[in-house]
Amino acid sequence: MHDIADLERRGVPGVFVASDVFVDAAAAQAAALGFPAARVFVAHPIQDRTDEEMVALADAALDQVVTLLTSGG
């Protein structure tokens, strides 16, 4: 979240991507930073996924990430 906030402040669009167990933590971090970062959440867990499952998660999130990047959040 810090990196996305820094990029956005420099004029570089960014989107925070995390697994869905971090929804509340991301909201708290955004509030603490005073920065409402664009966020996309994918299914948890991540660490035990196969390469194919990770590709499927990324593919499923891609349109949302691109939309947020190109719409300004």
CHARMM internal coordinates of N, CA and C (Angstrom, degrees):
IC EDIT
DIST 1 N 1 CA 1.4357
DIST 1 CA 1 C 1.5299
ANGL 1 N 1 CA 1 C 110.30
DIST 1 C 2 N 1.3144
ANGL 1 CA 1 C 2 N 116.98
DIHE 1 N 1 CA 1 C 2 N -39.41
DIST 2 N 2 CA 1.4672
ANGL 1 C 2 N 2 CA 120.22
DIHE 1 CA 1 C 2 N 2 CA 178.49
DIST 2 CA 2 C 1.5276
ANGL 2 N 2 CA 2 C 110.50
DIHE 1 C 2 N 2 CA 2 C -60.42
DIST 2 C 3 N 1.3294
ANGL 2 CA 2 C 3 N 116.23
DIHE 2 N 2 CA 2 C 3 N -42.58
DIST 3 N 3 CA 1.4645
ANGL 2 C 3 N 3 CA 120.03
DIHE 2 CA 2 C 3 N 3 CA -179.42
DIST 3 CA 3 C 1.5279
ANGL 3 N 3 CA 3 C 111.54
DIHE 2 C 3 N 3 CA 3 C -63.63
DIST 3 C 4 N 1.3249
ANGL 3 CA 3 C 4 N 116.61
DIHE 3 N 3 CA 3 C 4 N -42.78
DIST 4 N 4 CA 1.4604
ANGL 3 C 4 N 4 CA 120.04
DIHE 3 CA 3 C 4 N 4 CA 179.72
DIST 4 CA 4 C 1.5244
ANGL 4 N 4 CA 4 C 110.16
DIHE 3 C 4 N 4 CA 4 C -64.25
DIST 4 C 5 N 1.3242
ANGL 4 CA 4 C 5 N 116.96
DIHE 4 N 4 CA 4 C 5 N -43.53
DIST 5 N 5 CA 1.4649
ANGL 4 C 5 N 5 CA 120.55
DIHE 4 CA 4 C 5 N 5 CA 178.33
DIST 5 CA 5 C 1.5242
ANGL 5 N 5 CA 5 C 110.47
DIHE 4 C 5 N 5 CA 5 C -60.58
DIST 5 C 6 N 1.3288
ANGL 5 CA 5 C 6 N 116.96
DIHE 5 N 5 CA 5 C 6 N -42.75
DIST 6 N 6 CA 1.4671
ANGL 5 C 6 N 6 CA 120.92
DIHE 5 CA 5 C 6 N 6 CA 179.33
DIST 6 CA 6 C 1.5305
ANGL 6 N 6 CA 6 C 111.02
DIHE 5 C 6 N 6 CA 6 C -63.77
DIST 6 C 7 N 1.3196
ANGL 6 CA 6 C 7 N 116.54
DIHE 6 N 6 CA 6 C 7 N -45.69
DIST 7 N 7 CA 1.4632
ANGL 6 C 7 N 7 CA 120.17
DIHE 6 CA 6 C 7 N 7 CA 178.83
DIST 7 CA 7 C 1.5269
ANGL 7 N 7 CA 7 C 111.21
DIHE 6 C 7 N 7 CA 7 C -60.58
DIST 7 C 8 N 1.3154
ANGL 7 CA 7 C 8 N 116.31
DIHE 7 N 7 CA 7 C 8 N -46.57
DIST 8 N 8 CA 1.4631
ANGL 7 C 8 N 8 CA 120.22
DIHE 7 CA 7 C 8 N 8 CA -178.93
DIST 8 CA 8 C 1.5223
ANGL 8 N 8 CA 8 C 111.01
DIHE 7 C 8 N 8 CA 8 C -61.31
DIST 8 C 9 N 1.3160
ANGL 8 CA 8 C 9 N 117.45
DIHE 8 N 8 CA 8 C 9 N -40.66
DIST 9 N 9 CA 1.4626
ANGL 8 C 9 N 9 CA 120.67
DIHE 8 CA 8 C 9 N 9 CA 178.96
DIST 9 CA 9 C 1.5297
ANGL 9 N 9 CA 9 C 111.77
DIHE 8 C 9 N 9 CA 9 C -65.47
DIST 9 C 10 N 1.3238
ANGL 9 CA 9 C 10 N 116.49
DIHE 9 N 9 CA 9 C 10 N -23.75
DIST 10 N 10 CA 1.4721
ANGL 9 C 10 N 10 CA 121.64
DIHE 9 CA 9 C 10 N 10 CA 177.21
DIST 10 CA 10 C 1.5265
ANGL 10 N 10 CA 10 C 112.19
DIHE 9 C 10 N 10 CA 10 C -89.92
DIST 10 C 11 N 1.3253
ANGL 10 CA 10 C 11 N 116.09
DIHE 10 N 10 CA 10 C 11 N 0.86
DIST 11 N 11 CA 1.4471
ANGL 10 C 11 N 11 CA 120.60
DIHE 10 CA 10 C 11 N 11 CA 178.75
DIST 11 CA 11 C 1.5163
ANGL 11 N 11 CA 11 C 114.84
DIHE 10 C 11 N 11 CA 11 C 89.30
DIST 11 C 12 N 1.3316
ANGL 11 CA 11 C 12 N 117.05
DIHE 11 N 11 CA 11 C 12 N 11.11
DIST 12 N 12 CA 1.4637
ANGL 11 C 12 N 12 CA 121.80
DIHE 11 CA 11 C 12 N 12 CA 178.75
DIST 12 CA 12 C 1.5315
ANGL 12 N 12 CA 12 C 108.01
DIHE 11 C 12 N 12 CA 12 C -101.91
DIST 12 C 13 N 1.3251
ANGL 12 CA 12 C 13 N 118.22
DIHE 12 N 12 CA 12 C 13 N 118.70
DIST 13 N 13 CA 1.4602
ANGL 12 C 13 N 13 CA 119.82
DIHE 12 CA 12 C 13 N 13 CA -179.52
DIST 13 CA 13 C 1.5244
ANGL 13 N 13 CA 13 C 111.32
DIHE 12 C 13 N 13 CA 13 C -62.45
DIST 13 C 14 N 1.3221
ANGL 13 CA 13 C 14 N 115.58
DIHE 13 N 13 CA 13 C 14 N 143.07
DIST 14 N 14 CA 1.4595
ANGL 13 C 14 N 14 CA 120.11
DIHE 13 CA 13 C 14 N 14 CA 178.92
DIST 14 CA 14 C 1.5125
ANGL 14 N 14 CA 14 C 111.19
DIHE 13 C 14 N 14 CA 14 C -147.39
DIST 14 C 15 N 1.3143
ANGL 14 CA 14 C 15 N 115.52
DIHE 14 N 14 CA 14 C 15 N 155.81
DIST 15 N 15 CA 1.4578
ANGL 14 C 15 N 15 CA 122.47
DIHE 14 CA 14 C 15 N 15 CA 176.88
DIST 15 CA 15 C 1.5243
ANGL 15 N 15 CA 15 C 107.52
DIHE 14 C 15 N 15 CA 15 C -134.64
DIST 15 C 16 N 1.3132
ANGL 15 CA 15 C 16 N 115.96
DIHE 15 N 15 CA 15 C 16 N 130.56
DIST 16 N 16 CA 1.4556
ANGL 15 C 16 N 16 CA 123.31
DIHE 15 CA 15 C 16 N 16 CA 177.61
DIST 16 CA 16 C 1.5237
ANGL 16 N 16 CA 16 C 108.09
DIHE 15 C 16 N 16 CA 16 C -83.14
DIST 16 C 17 N 1.3257
ANGL 16 CA 16 C 17 N 117.41
DIHE 16 N 16 CA 16 C 17 N 126.41
DIST 17 N 17 CA 1.4685
ANGL 16 C 17 N 17 CA 122.09
DIHE 16 CA 16 C 17 N 17 CA 178.97
DIST 17 CA 17 C 1.5234
ANGL 17 N 17 CA 17 C 108.19
DIHE 16 C 17 N 17 CA 17 C -121.79
DIST 17 C 18 N 1.3309
ANGL 17 CA 17 C 18 N 115.69
DIHE 17 N 17 CA 17 C 18 N 128.68
DIST 18 N 18 CA 1.4704
ANGL 17 C 18 N 18 CA 120.94
DIHE 17 CA 17 C 18 N 18 CA -179.99
DIST 18 CA 18 C 1.5198
ANGL 18 N 18 CA 18 C 108.75
DIHE 17 C 18 N 18 CA 18 C -151.76
DIST 18 C 19 N 1.3235
ANGL 18 CA 18 C 19 N 116.13
DIHE 18 N 18 CA 18 C 19 N 168.97
DIST 19 N 19 CA 1.4603
ANGL 18 C 19 N 19 CA 118.76
DIHE 18 CA 18 C 19 N 19 CA 175.95
DIST 19 CA 19 C 1.5258
ANGL 19 N 19 CA 19 C 109.52
DIHE 18 C 19 N 19 CA 19 C -79.32
DIST 19 C 20 N 1.3228
ANGL 19 CA 19 C 20 N 115.09
DIHE 19 N 19 CA 19 C 20 N 156.98
DIST 20 N 20 CA 1.4607
ANGL 19 C 20 N 20 CA 120.85
DIHE 19 CA 19 C 20 N 20 CA -168.49
DIST 20 CA 20 C 1.5241
ANGL 20 N 20 CA 20 C 116.24
DIHE 19 C 20 N 20 CA 20 C -67.47
DIST 20 C 21 N 1.3054
ANGL 20 CA 20 C 21 N 118.94
DIHE 20 N 20 CA 20 C 21 N -9.88
DIST 21 N 21 CA 1.4734
ANGL 20 C 21 N 21 CA 118.68
DIHE 20 CA 20 C 21 N 21 CA 175.26
DIST 21 CA 21 C 1.5250
ANGL 21 N 21 CA 21 C 111.08
DIHE 20 C 21 N 21 CA 21 C -74.03
DIST 21 C 22 N 1.3269
ANGL 21 CA 21 C 22 N 117.01
DIHE 21 N 21 CA 21 C 22 N -10.51
DIST 22 N 22 CA 1.4586
ANGL 21 C 22 N 22 CA 121.10
DIHE 21 CA 21 C 22 N 22 CA -177.61
DIST 22 CA 22 C 1.5307
ANGL 22 N 22 CA 22 C 113.52
DIHE 21 C 22 N 22 CA 22 C -101.48
DIST 22 C 23 N 1.3164
ANGL 22 CA 22 C 23 N 118.13
DIHE 22 N 22 CA 22 C 23 N 15.77
DIST 23 N 23 CA 1.4646
ANGL 22 C 23 N 23 CA 121.46
DIHE 22 CA 22 C 23 N 23 CA -179.85
DIST 23 CA 23 C 1.5278
ANGL 23 N 23 CA 23 C 110.67
DIHE 22 C 23 N 23 CA 23 C -57.63
DIST 23 C 24 N 1.3269
ANGL 23 CA 23 C 24 N 117.02
DIHE 23 N 23 CA 23 C 24 N -52.05
DIST 24 N 24 CA 1.4718
ANGL 23 C 24 N 24 CA 120.41
DIHE 23 CA 23 C 24 N 24 CA -178.14
DIST 24 CA 24 C 1.5241
ANGL 24 N 24 CA 24 C 111.23
DIHE 23 C 24 N 24 CA 24 C -66.26
DIST 24 C 25 N 1.3186
ANGL 24 CA 24 C 25 N 117.43
DIHE 24 N 24 CA 24 C 25 N -41.10
DIST 25 N 25 CA 1.4701
ANGL 24 C 25 N 25 CA 120.89
DIHE 24 CA 24 C 25 N 25 CA 179.41
DIST 25 CA 25 C 1.5213
ANGL 25 N 25 CA 25 C 110.65
DIHE 24 C 25 N 25 CA 25 C -63.90
DIST 25 C 26 N 1.3327
ANGL 25 CA 25 C 26 N 117.50
DIHE 25 N 25 CA 25 C 26 N -39.25
DIST 26 N 26 CA 1.4589
ANGL 25 C 26 N 26 CA 120.92
DIHE 25 CA 25 C 26 N 26 CA 179.15
DIST 26 CA 26 C 1.5241
ANGL 26 N 26 CA 26 C 110.80
DIHE 25 C 26 N 26 CA 26 C -65.79
DIST 26 C 27 N 1.3186
ANGL 26 CA 26 C 27 N 116.88
DIHE 26 N 26 CA 26 C 27 N -40.30
DIST 27 N 27 CA 1.4633
ANGL 26 C 27 N 27 CA 120.49
DIHE 26 CA 26 C 27 N 27 CA 178.00
DIST 27 CA 27 C 1.5240
ANGL 27 N 27 CA 27 C 110.38
DIHE 26 C 27 N 27 CA 27 C -63.63
DIST 27 C 28 N 1.3308
ANGL 27 CA 27 C 28 N 117.06
DIHE 27 N 27 CA 27 C 28 N -42.55
DIST 28 N 28 CA 1.4653
ANGL 27 C 28 N 28 CA 120.88
DIHE 27 CA 27 C 28 N 28 CA 178.92
DIST 28 CA 28 C 1.5226
ANGL 28 N 28 CA 28 C 111.20
DIHE 27 C 28 N 28 CA 28 C -65.22
DIST 28 C 29 N 1.3174
ANGL 28 CA 28 C 29 N 116.89
DIHE 28 N 28 CA 28 C 29 N -41.82
DIST 29 N 29 CA 1.4652
ANGL 28 C 29 N 29 CA 120.83
DIHE 28 CA 28 C 29 N 29 CA 179.75
DIST 29 CA 29 C 1.5229
ANGL 29 N 29 CA 29 C 110.95
DIHE 28 C 29 N 29 CA 29 C -66.14
DIST 29 C 30 N 1.3323
ANGL 29 CA 29 C 30 N 117.26
DIHE 29 N 29 CA 29 C 30 N -42.31
DIST 30 N 30 CA 1.4580
ANGL 29 C 30 N 30 CA 120.63
DIHE 29 CA 29 C 30 N 30 CA 177.75
DIST 30 CA 30 C 1.5223
ANGL 30 N 30 CA 30 C 110.69
DIHE 29 C 30 N 30 CA 30 C -61.39
DIST 30 C 31 N 1.3183
ANGL 30 CA 30 C 31 N 116.96
DIHE 30 N 30 CA 30 C 31 N -41.52
DIST 31 N 31 CA 1.4680
ANGL 30 C 31 N 31 CA 120.55
DIHE 30 CA 30 C 31 N 31 CA 178.29
DIST 31 CA 31 C 1.5227
ANGL 31 N 31 CA 31 C 110.66
DIHE 30 C 31 N 31 CA 31 C -64.73
DIST 31 C 32 N 1.3249
ANGL 31 CA 31 C 32 N 116.73
DIHE 31 N 31 CA 31 C 32 N -42.50
DIST 32 N 32 CA 1.4619
ANGL 31 C 32 N 32 CA 120.74
DIHE 31 CA 31 C 32 N 32 CA -179.95
DIST 32 CA 32 C 1.5245
ANGL 32 N 32 CA 32 C 111.67
DIHE 31 C 32 N 32 CA 32 C -63.86
DIST 32 C 33 N 1.3188
ANGL 32 CA 32 C 33 N 116.25
DIHE 32 N 32 CA 32 C 33 N -35.56
DIST 33 N 33 CA 1.4669
ANGL 32 C 33 N 33 CA 120.92
DIHE 32 CA 32 C 33 N 33 CA 179.00
DIST 33 CA 33 C 1.5245
ANGL 33 N 33 CA 33 C 112.47
DIHE 32 C 33 N 33 CA 33 C -82.46
DIST 33 C 34 N 1.3321
ANGL 33 CA 33 C 34 N 115.93
DIHE 33 N 33 CA 33 C 34 N -11.17
DIST 34 N 34 CA 1.4551
ANGL 33 C 34 N 34 CA 119.20
DIHE 33 CA 33 C 34 N 34 CA -175.63
DIST 34 CA 34 C 1.5100
ANGL 34 N 34 CA 34 C 111.82
DIHE 33 C 34 N 34 CA 34 C 65.75
DIST 34 C 35 N 1.3203
ANGL 34 CA 34 C 35 N 115.35
DIHE 34 N 34 CA 34 C 35 N 33.44
DIST 35 N 35 CA 1.4529
ANGL 34 C 35 N 35 CA 120.74
DIHE 34 CA 34 C 35 N 35 CA -173.99
DIST 35 CA 35 C 1.5291
ANGL 35 N 35 CA 35 C 110.29
DIHE 34 C 35 N 35 CA 35 C -139.11
DIST 35 C 36 N 1.3161
ANGL 35 CA 35 C 36 N 118.07
DIHE 35 N 35 CA 35 C 36 N 112.54
DIST 36 N 36 CA 1.4649
ANGL 35 C 36 N 36 CA 120.78
DIHE 35 CA 35 C 36 N 36 CA -179.59
DIST 36 CA 36 C 1.5275
ANGL 36 N 36 CA 36 C 111.71
DIHE 35 C 36 N 36 CA 36 C -84.23
DIST 36 C 37 N 1.3154
ANGL 36 CA 36 C 37 N 117.60
DIHE 36 N 36 CA 36 C 37 N 72.38
DIST 37 N 37 CA 1.4646
ANGL 36 C 37 N 37 CA 122.39
DIHE 36 CA 36 C 37 N 37 CA -176.78
DIST 37 CA 37 C 1.5251
ANGL 37 N 37 CA 37 C 111.79
DIHE 36 C 37 N 37 CA 37 C -60.85
DIST 37 C 38 N 1.3269
ANGL 37 CA 37 C 38 N 115.25
DIHE 37 N 37 CA 37 C 38 N 144.09
DIST 38 N 38 CA 1.4585
ANGL 37 C 38 N 38 CA 120.74
DIHE 37 CA 37 C 38 N 38 CA 171.70
DIST 38 CA 38 C 1.5168
ANGL 38 N 38 CA 38 C 107.13
DIHE 37 C 38 N 38 CA 38 C -65.15
DIST 38 C 39 N 1.3301
ANGL 38 CA 38 C 39 N 116.35
DIHE 38 N 38 CA 38 C 39 N 135.34
DIST 39 N 39 CA 1.4643
ANGL 38 C 39 N 39 CA 120.55
DIHE 38 CA 38 C 39 N 39 CA -174.23
DIST 39 CA 39 C 1.5148
ANGL 39 N 39 CA 39 C 111.98
DIHE 38 C 39 N 39 CA 39 C -133.32
DIST 39 C 40 N 1.3218
ANGL 39 CA 39 C 40 N 114.91
DIHE 39 N 39 CA 39 C 40 N 141.79
DIST 40 N 40 CA 1.4666
ANGL 39 C 40 N 40 CA 122.29
DIHE 39 CA 39 C 40 N 40 CA 173.60
DIST 40 CA 40 C 1.5189
ANGL 40 N 40 CA 40 C 106.64
DIHE 39 C 40 N 40 CA 40 C -129.83
DIST 40 C 41 N 1.3251
ANGL 40 CA 40 C 41 N 115.67
DIHE 40 N 40 CA 40 C 41 N 132.50
DIST 41 N 41 CA 1.4619
ANGL 40 C 41 N 41 CA 120.10
DIHE 40 CA 40 C 41 N 41 CA 179.70
DIST 41 CA 41 C 1.5233
ANGL 41 N 41 CA 41 C 109.59
DIHE 40 C 41 N 41 CA 41 C -116.67
DIST 41 C 42 N 1.3197
ANGL 41 CA 41 C 42 N 114.75
DIHE 41 N 41 CA 41 C 42 N 138.92
DIST 42 N 42 CA 1.4639
ANGL 41 C 42 N 42 CA 122.18
DIHE 41 CA 41 C 42 N 42 CA 178.07
DIST 42 CA 42 C 1.5254
ANGL 42 N 42 CA 42 C 108.25
DIHE 41 C 42 N 42 CA 42 C -115.27
DIST 42 C 43 N 1.3152
ANGL 42 CA 42 C 43 N 116.04
DIHE 42 N 42 CA 42 C 43 N 166.64
DIST 43 N 43 CA 1.4590
ANGL 42 C 43 N 43 CA 121.29
DIHE 42 CA 42 C 43 N 43 CA -177.40
DIST 43 CA 43 C 1.5276
ANGL 43 N 43 CA 43 C 111.66
DIHE 42 C 43 N 43 CA 43 C -63.39
DIST 43 C 44 N 1.3113
ANGL 43 CA 43 C 44 N 114.67
DIHE 43 N 43 CA 43 C 44 N 141.60
DIST 44 N 44 CA 1.4619
ANGL 43 C 44 N 44 CA 122.96
DIHE 43 CA 43 C 44 N 44 CA 177.19
DIST 44 CA 44 C 1.5180
ANGL 44 N 44 CA 44 C 107.06
DIHE 43 C 44 N 44 CA 44 C -100.16
DIST 44 C 45 N 1.3014
ANGL 44 CA 44 C 45 N 120.98
DIHE 44 N 44 CA 44 C 45 N 150.07
DIST 45 N 45 CA 1.4629
ANGL 44 C 45 N 45 CA 129.83
DIHE 44 CA 44 C 45 N 45 CA 0.60
DIST 45 CA 45 C 1.5238
ANGL 45 N 45 CA 45 C 111.82
DIHE 44 C 45 N 45 CA 45 C -85.81
DIST 45 C 46 N 1.3119
ANGL 45 CA 45 C 46 N 114.73
DIHE 45 N 45 CA 45 C 46 N 166.79
DIST 46 N 46 CA 1.4596
ANGL 45 C 46 N 46 CA 122.00
DIHE 45 CA 45 C 46 N 46 CA 178.77
DIST 46 CA 46 C 1.5283
ANGL 46 N 46 CA 46 C 111.20
DIHE 45 C 46 N 46 CA 46 C -103.14
DIST 46 C 47 N 1.3255
ANGL 46 CA 46 C 47 N 116.88
DIHE 46 N 46 CA 46 C 47 N -45.58
DIST 47 N 47 CA 1.4660
ANGL 46 C 47 N 47 CA 121.95
DIHE 46 CA 46 C 47 N 47 CA -167.83
DIST 47 CA 47 C 1.5351
ANGL 47 N 47 CA 47 C 115.27
DIHE 46 C 47 N 47 CA 47 C -60.19
DIST 47 C 48 N 1.3182
ANGL 47 CA 47 C 48 N 117.91
DIHE 47 N 47 CA 47 C 48 N -26.27
DIST 48 N 48 CA 1.4697
ANGL 47 C 48 N 48 CA 119.54
DIHE 47 CA 47 C 48 N 48 CA -177.40
DIST 48 CA 48 C 1.5222
ANGL 48 N 48 CA 48 C 113.43
DIHE 47 C 48 N 48 CA 48 C -97.18
DIST 48 C 49 N 1.2980
ANGL 48 CA 48 C 49 N 117.78
DIHE 48 N 48 CA 48 C 49 N 9.26
DIST 49 N 49 CA 1.4608
ANGL 48 C 49 N 49 CA 121.44
DIHE 48 CA 48 C 49 N 49 CA -176.58
DIST 49 CA 49 C 1.5294
ANGL 49 N 49 CA 49 C 111.03
DIHE 48 C 49 N 49 CA 49 C -80.82
DIST 49 C 50 N 1.3213
ANGL 49 CA 49 C 50 N 114.68
DIHE 49 N 49 CA 49 C 50 N 148.54
DIST 50 N 50 CA 1.4661
ANGL 49 C 50 N 50 CA 119.70
DIHE 49 CA 49 C 50 N 50 CA 173.12
DIST 50 CA 50 C 1.5273
ANGL 50 N 50 CA 50 C 108.24
DIHE 49 C 50 N 50 CA 50 C -77.34
DIST 50 C 51 N 1.3145
ANGL 50 CA 50 C 51 N 116.02
DIHE 50 N 50 CA 50 C 51 N 167.48
DIST 51 N 51 CA 1.4613
ANGL 50 C 51 N 51 CA 119.88
DIHE 50 CA 50 C 51 N 51 CA 176.46
DIST 51 CA 51 C 1.5314
ANGL 51 N 51 CA 51 C 110.35
DIHE 50 C 51 N 51 CA 51 C -58.01
DIST 51 C 52 N 1.3062
ANGL 51 CA 51 C 52 N 116.76
DIHE 51 N 51 CA 51 C 52 N -41.66
DIST 52 N 52 CA 1.4573
ANGL 51 C 52 N 52 CA 120.64
DIHE 51 CA 51 C 52 N 52 CA -179.44
DIST 52 CA 52 C 1.5224
ANGL 52 N 52 CA 52 C 111.52
DIHE 51 C 52 N 52 CA 52 C -63.92
DIST 52 C 53 N 1.3256
ANGL 52 CA 52 C 53 N 116.96
DIHE 52 N 52 CA 52 C 53 N -39.85
DIST 53 N 53 CA 1.4643
ANGL 52 C 53 N 53 CA 120.61
DIHE 52 CA 52 C 53 N 53 CA 177.93
DIST 53 CA 53 C 1.5315
ANGL 53 N 53 CA 53 C 111.11
DIHE 52 C 53 N 53 CA 53 C -66.59
DIST 53 C 54 N 1.3249
ANGL 53 CA 53 C 54 N 116.98
DIHE 53 N 53 CA 53 C 54 N -38.00
DIST 54 N 54 CA 1.4655
ANGL 53 C 54 N 54 CA 120.31
DIHE 53 CA 53 C 54 N 54 CA 177.90
DIST 54 CA 54 C 1.5297
ANGL 54 N 54 CA 54 C 110.71
DIHE 53 C 54 N 54 CA 54 C -65.55
DIST 54 C 55 N 1.3202
ANGL 54 CA 54 C 55 N 116.65
DIHE 54 N 54 CA 54 C 55 N -40.10
DIST 55 N 55 CA 1.4609
ANGL 54 C 55 N 55 CA 120.21
DIHE 54 CA 54 C 55 N 55 CA 177.06
DIST 55 CA 55 C 1.5293
ANGL 55 N 55 CA 55 C 109.60
DIHE 54 C 55 N 55 CA 55 C -62.38
DIST 55 C 56 N 1.3171
ANGL 55 CA 55 C 56 N 117.34
DIHE 55 N 55 CA 55 C 56 N -42.04
DIST 56 N 56 CA 1.4646
ANGL 55 C 56 N 56 CA 120.66
DIHE 55 CA 55 C 56 N 56 CA 179.05
DIST 56 CA 56 C 1.5252
ANGL 56 N 56 CA 56 C 111.18
DIHE 55 C 56 N 56 CA 56 C -63.41
DIST 56 C 57 N 1.3334
ANGL 56 CA 56 C 57 N 117.78
DIHE 56 N 56 CA 56 C 57 N -41.10
DIST 57 N 57 CA 1.4724
ANGL 56 C 57 N 57 CA 120.69
DIHE 56 CA 56 C 57 N 57 CA 177.05
DIST 57 CA 57 C 1.5230
ANGL 57 N 57 CA 57 C 110.72
DIHE 56 C 57 N 57 CA 57 C -62.57
DIST 57 C 58 N 1.3296
ANGL 57 CA 57 C 58 N 115.77
DIHE 57 N 57 CA 57 C 58 N -45.05
DIST 58 N 58 CA 1.4649
ANGL 57 C 58 N 58 CA 120.05
DIHE 57 CA 57 C 58 N 58 CA 179.53
DIST 58 CA 58 C 1.5247
ANGL 58 N 58 CA 58 C 110.79
DIHE 57 C 58 N 58 CA 58 C -63.63
DIST 58 C 59 N 1.3179
ANGL 58 CA 58 C 59 N 117.04
DIHE 58 N 58 CA 58 C 59 N -44.54
DIST 59 N 59 CA 1.4611
ANGL 58 C 59 N 59 CA 120.65
DIHE 58 CA 58 C 59 N 59 CA 178.92
DIST 59 CA 59 C 1.5258
ANGL 59 N 59 CA 59 C 111.14
DIHE 58 C 59 N 59 CA 59 C -60.02
DIST 59 C 60 N 1.3370
ANGL 59 CA 59 C 60 N 116.26
DIHE 59 N 59 CA 59 C 60 N -40.95
DIST 60 N 60 CA 1.4664
ANGL 59 C 60 N 60 CA 120.49
DIHE 59 CA 59 C 60 N 60 CA -178.95
DIST 60 CA 60 C 1.5265
ANGL 60 N 60 CA 60 C 112.03
DIHE 59 C 60 N 60 CA 60 C -67.20
DIST 60 C 61 N 1.3207
ANGL 60 CA 60 C 61 N 117.63
DIHE 60 N 60 CA 60 C 61 N -30.34
DIST 61 N 61 CA 1.4675
ANGL 60 C 61 N 61 CA 121.79
DIHE 60 CA 60 C 61 N 61 CA -178.11
DIST 61 CA 61 C 1.5214
ANGL 61 N 61 CA 61 C 113.32
DIHE 60 C 61 N 61 CA 61 C -90.52
DIST 61 C 62 N 1.3136
ANGL 61 CA 61 C 62 N 117.64
DIHE 61 N 61 CA 61 C 62 N -16.64
DIST 62 N 62 CA 1.4615
ANGL 61 C 62 N 62 CA 121.50
DIHE 61 CA 61 C 62 N 62 CA -171.14
DIST 62 CA 62 C 1.5264
ANGL 62 N 62 CA 62 C 113.85
DIHE 61 C 62 N 62 CA 62 C -56.81
DIST 62 C 63 N 1.3174
ANGL 62 CA 62 C 63 N 118.14
DIHE 62 N 62 CA 62 C 63 N -47.64
DIST 63 N 63 CA 1.4678
ANGL 62 C 63 N 63 CA 119.86
DIHE 62 CA 62 C 63 N 63 CA -178.05
DIST 63 CA 63 C 1.5252
ANGL 63 N 63 CA 63 C 111.18
DIHE 62 C 63 N 63 CA 63 C -60.46
DIST 63 C 64 N 1.3171
ANGL 63 CA 63 C 64 N 117.00
DIHE 63 N 63 CA 63 C 64 N -40.49
DIST 64 N 64 CA 1.4613
ANGL 63 C 64 N 64 CA 120.59
DIHE 63 CA 63 C 64 N 64 CA 179.54
DIST 64 CA 64 C 1.5302
ANGL 64 N 64 CA 64 C 110.93
DIHE 63 C 64 N 64 CA 64 C -66.19
DIST 64 C 65 N 1.3231
ANGL 64 CA 64 C 65 N 117.09
DIHE 64 N 64 CA 64 C 65 N -41.47
DIST 65 N 65 CA 1.4645
ANGL 64 C 65 N 65 CA 120.95
DIHE 64 CA 64 C 65 N 65 CA 178.17
DIST 65 CA 65 C 1.5271
ANGL 65 N 65 CA 65 C 110.30
DIHE 64 C 65 N 65 CA 65 C -62.65
DIST 65 C 66 N 1.3184
ANGL 65 CA 65 C 66 N 116.75
DIHE 65 N 65 CA 65 C 66 N -47.08
DIST 66 N 66 CA 1.4702
ANGL 65 C 66 N 66 CA 120.62
DIHE 65 CA 65 C 66 N 66 CA -178.98
DIST 66 CA 66 C 1.5400
ANGL 66 N 66 CA 66 C 109.81
DIHE 65 C 66 N 66 CA 66 C -63.09
DIST 66 C 67 N 1.3130
ANGL 66 CA 66 C 67 N 116.99
DIHE 66 N 66 CA 66 C 67 N -42.42
DIST 67 N 67 CA 1.4681
ANGL 66 C 67 N 67 CA 120.34
DIHE 66 CA 66 C 67 N 67 CA 178.85
DIST 67 CA 67 C 1.5283
ANGL 67 N 67 CA 67 C 110.39
DIHE 66 C 67 N 67 CA 67 C -59.89
DIST 67 C 68 N 1.3092
ANGL 67 CA 67 C 68 N 117.40
DIHE 67 N 67 CA 67 C 68 N -45.97
DIST 68 N 68 CA 1.4669
ANGL 67 C 68 N 68 CA 120.62
DIHE 67 CA 67 C 68 N 68 CA 179.96
DIST 68 CA 68 C 1.5204
ANGL 68 N 68 CA 68 C 111.35
DIHE 67 C 68 N 68 CA 68 C -65.21
DIST 68 C 69 N 1.3074
ANGL 68 CA 68 C 69 N 117.06
DIHE 68 N 68 CA 68 C 69 N -40.26
DIST 69 N 69 CA 1.4681
ANGL 68 C 69 N 69 CA 120.63
DIHE 68 CA 68 C 69 N 69 CA 179.38
DIST 69 CA 69 C 1.5191
ANGL 69 N 69 CA 69 C 112.48
DIHE 68 C 69 N 69 CA 69 C -64.31
DIST 69 C 70 N 1.3171
ANGL 69 CA 69 C 70 N 115.95
DIHE 69 N 69 CA 69 C 70 N -38.19
DIST 70 N 70 CA 1.4549
ANGL 69 C 70 N 70 CA 119.76
DIHE 69 CA 69 C 70 N 70 CA -174.03
DIST 70 CA 70 C 1.5280
ANGL 70 N 70 CA 70 C 113.83
DIHE 69 C 70 N 70 CA 70 C -92.52
DIST 70 C 71 N 1.3293
ANGL 70 CA 70 C 71 N 116.30
DIHE 70 N 70 CA 70 C 71 N -9.81
DIST 71 N 71 CA 1.4721
ANGL 70 C 71 N 71 CA 118.77
DIHE 70 CA 70 C 71 N 71 CA -178.44
DIST 71 CA 71 C 1.5275
ANGL 71 N 71 CA 71 C 111.80
DIHE 70 C 71 N 71 CA 71 C -104.28
DIST 71 C 72 N 1.3203
ANGL 71 CA 71 C 72 N 116.42
DIHE 71 N 71 CA 71 C 72 N -4.89
DIST 72 N 72 CA 1.4525
ANGL 71 C 72 N 72 CA 119.30
DIHE 71 CA 71 C 72 N 72 CA -177.54
DIST 72 CA 72 C 1.5119
ANGL 72 N 72 CA 72 C 113.00
DIHE 71 C 72 N 72 CA 72 C 81.94
DIST 72 C 73 N 1.3366
ANGL 72 CA 72 C 73 N 118.13
DIHE 72 N 72 CA 72 C 73 N 22.05
DIST 73 N 73 CA 1.4441
ANGL 72 C 73 N 73 CA 121.05
DIHE 72 CA 72 C 73 N 73 CA 174.29
DIST 73 CA 73 C 1.4703
ANGL 73 N 73 CA 73 C 112.33
DIHE 72 C 73 N 73 CA 73 C 105.84
END
COOR INIT
IC SEED 1 N 1 CA 1 C
IC BUILD
